[in-house]
């Protein structure tokens, strides 16, 4: 990564956290129909390829039309149906009973037909994912919007690949879902007001992207705002003001958060001792690292590691 050029932090973070997209159903739904999805530990994406449907979430009912895209970043429970009044079958029940040799799965009766693609995204630690937590409870792109129309080539490729089911299609579908997620994130960030998209929105500012790039490239370095400002080609006061406005926190506060995310990843995946991890993420002593980790994560690092591995 070359942080001086405002590198692709979004792509780097999604790759670093091992983004995995999976298509769990390509559905031909004929009224009356309904599917109920229980809460999960994954992000969920729904695409209305043709026809209409409604999404029911909590006490809200959201009409969906052709080309609409809905992302539920925290895997909240919800339902899809042709009408809020239609009976809704549990997704697990329907998936268990469907035919596995069909390119699409028919749901419902003999009424008006809709076609939907539903996918999910798993990460190493979805509950603390640095991208997902920036998003609202639901991201909805209307099919008639410019942002949704920009997704049409990817959606067409995804629908075609899923329908053909040829050799290697599961890998192709997974990669296309990954691409679609990045496109949805871009579209959402571009529609937010200044400061509304956190660091994701700040990536559109060359100075802030450079600052974020340096911190992500070496979170264990003893960065100061003065040094970051010098590398970004601006003054300390200007950087502090612009960074806080765009990201929602001061540069060094963001750095601490970044260090905790990196420490969490190493605790889950690595075998190194706490002192090694502490040094790697910028703490001179294991005691200081323990205190900072507990303050930000709610549990000591040793307990976090045991819980993550047992889970």
Secondary structure as GFF3:
##gff-version 3
##sequence-region A 1 311
A	DSSP	three_ten_helix	3	5	.	.	.	ID=ss1
A	DSSP	alpha_helix	9	16	.	.	.	ID=ss2
A	DSSP	beta_strand	20	30	.	.	.	ID=ss3
A	DSSP	beta_strand	34	37	.	.	.	ID=ss4
A	DSSP	beta_strand	43	50	.	.	.	ID=ss5
A	DSSP	beta_strand	53	57	.	.	.	ID=ss6
A	DSSP	beta_strand	60	64	.	.	.	ID=ss7
A	DSSP	beta_strand	69	72	.	.	.	ID=ss8
A	DSSP	beta_strand	78	81	.	.	.	ID=ss9
A	DSSP	beta_strand	89	90	.	.	.	ID=ss10
A	DSSP	alpha_helix	91	97	.	.	.	ID=ss11
A	DSSP	beta_strand	105	108	.	.	.	ID=ss12
A	DSSP	beta_strand	113	122	.	.	.	ID=ss13
A	DSSP	three_ten_helix	126	128	.	.	.	ID=ss14
A	DSSP	three_ten_helix	132	134	.	.	.	ID=ss15
A	DSSP	beta_strand	139	141	.	.	.	ID=ss16
A	DSSP	alpha_helix	146	149	.	.	.	ID=ss17
A	DSSP	alpha_helix	152	164	.	.	.	ID=ss18
A	DSSP	alpha_helix	169	190	.	.	.	ID=ss19
A	DSSP	alpha_helix	198	202	.	.	.	ID=ss20
A	DSSP	alpha_helix	206	217	.	.	.	ID=ss21
A	DSSP	alpha_helix	225	232	.	.	.	ID=ss22
A	DSSP	alpha_helix	236	247	.	.	.	ID=ss23
A	DSSP	alpha_helix	251	269	.	.	.	ID=ss24
A	DSSP	alpha_helix	274	280	.	.	.	ID=ss25
A	DSSP	alpha_helix	286	297	.	.	.	ID=ss26
A	DSSP	alpha_helix	301	310	.	.	.	ID=ss27
###
